[in-house]
Amino acid sequence: MPTLDSPTTASPVQDLMADGMSRVDAVIRDRLSSEVALIEQISHYIIGAGGKRIRPRLVLLFAQALGHEGPEPYELAAIVEFIHTATLLHDDVVDESSLRRGRATANAMFGNAASVLVGDFLYSRAFQMMVSLDRMRVLEVLADATNVIAEGEVLQLMNMHDPDITVPAYLQVIRYKTAKLFEASARLGAVIAGASSEVESACADYGRALGTAFQLVDDLLDYEGDTQALGKNVGDDLREGKPTLPLLVAMERGTPQDRELIRHAIEHGEVERLPDIIGIVRRTGALEATREAARTEANVARERLFALPPSAAREALLELCARSVERSA
């Protein structure tokens, strides 16, 4: 199964985005400049690790789908990537993660204190860039998004090691922590293009649903993938005591013994029981149920795209729905 960035499979997203993403990368490199050597070193380390860059792509694709031409989308795309990267730096410290995108995390390489402070630098640099655009609506969208993301981080922290969390509460964390920046990225493309409030809302709905689908797939891959393909340690969610949908479904469908094993593993972060738990989530159909939930979200995103006029960018956004859900890494 190809990933979103697989170079061996041509796609509308890749064909349409190649030049645009090169321009975004140029903005990122320029805006990372700092007289403080450690800031430059860590910033380039984490940005240079790559990634799917879906959020910047959404900014560019929606702006293009709505007929906007100009330099602003590239600046906005870099801004959302900086915000996303800052959240990753902070996440990895909170989660004590050691591997991301196939490389040692910044906190593993440079220490927790440096990672947190460079994350703060990226946040503040993003807001400097926002101000330079002189668009109050842009500031409003991104200020709201960063605040909600922070709330999502705290909600997730409160839910750690709690096997009794409900599915709606779990989904709320996803909407806040992950989907909000997808939503903001899609909305910004509409804002910069001067779209109507109705079209702006449709774009935001697409982003929110796609972000939810994307995180659901990430959660199932923690029990279905492998470390080399994922670029992170399989079982990290369990080690951190995160009660994600595959585990919630497995507890609902499994035997009393299954439920007790999973509950105990969530409460104590027992990654040693990962092989047993993988067996349970597969036997109960929890992985396919999670992917089906992701497909449902992707279908919501797909429907909202019909508020946009037909274009190559809209086709790329449609294709992004399928590739995000059916990926294996």
Disulfide bonds with the S-S distance in Angstrom:
none
